[in-house]
Amino acid sequence: MCQPQLLLALLLLLPCLWASASALEGQIVGGHEAQPHSHPYMAYLKAGKFACGGFLVAPDWVMTAAHCMGHATIILGAHNIHEPETTQQIRGVLRYHQHPGYNPKTVSNDIMLLKLTAKATLNDYVKTIPLPKTGSDLPTGTKCSIAGWGLIDDDQETNKLFETKVSIYSRRKCIRFYPHLDTGMVCAGSFHELRDSSQGDSGGPLVCNKVAQGIVSFGHHAPPGVYARISNYLPWIKKTMEK
């Protein structure tokens, strides 16, 4: 039996442990294999033994989580990332723009922009996804989706893109799970089923009404998951991409 103090200490450490491990593993729990190329904005970031998700926001820009920092190769247009598909486009990263306020301890400002070495060729398999136009919060209960490669239920491996549906949690309810939640974060998960949005590939997008509203950031091994709230960072995004 764990001592209460030890158990409490472990629970408090969980968000930090997940944040540091989330670039190592990604899971879509309760999801299913996506229709090939139904998420043409998805990017797979391969950095040595680590992998993350990301998404194309302009022909030469990929957005991901700040904790996914590493010397990455970007694969666009993929469904099975271990197969040399003719739809795939591979790019390097010219510059890494990690948010200057990123804090690995609190996982705040967990957003990063990657300038690609060459523009992606946009087609049916590789497309950009729009970002929010205003800084307003998403209404509680908004239906969204997440997608990612990696592990699914019970550590079963898959190289194919998986997806699941989640809903936005109220800030008031989410603070019960994550007391350090700030305005740069948004929570989502399934209220009734074990669909753990925190375990979609780190750096992948939370997509609501065909707009990228969040970036998979961290979470406990149960719903809800926490996402970087993209609408909070619109001025920084615009300034970075215009440089």
GIZIBEL-V111056 format. One record per helix or strand. SS is the DSSP state (helix for helix, strand for strand). FROM is the first residue (numbers start at 1). TO is the last residue. If there is no record, write none. Layout:
ss:from:to
SS:FROM:TO
SS:FROM:TO
This chain:
ss:from:to
helix:4:21
strand:27:27
strand:32:33
strand:42:47
strand:50:58
strand:61:64
helix:66:68
strand:73:76
strand:80:80
strand:89:98
strand:103:103
strand:108:108
strand:112:116
strand:130:131
strand:143:152
strand:156:168
helix:171:177
strand:185:189
helix:197:199
strand:205:208
strand:211:218
strand:225:229
helix:230:242
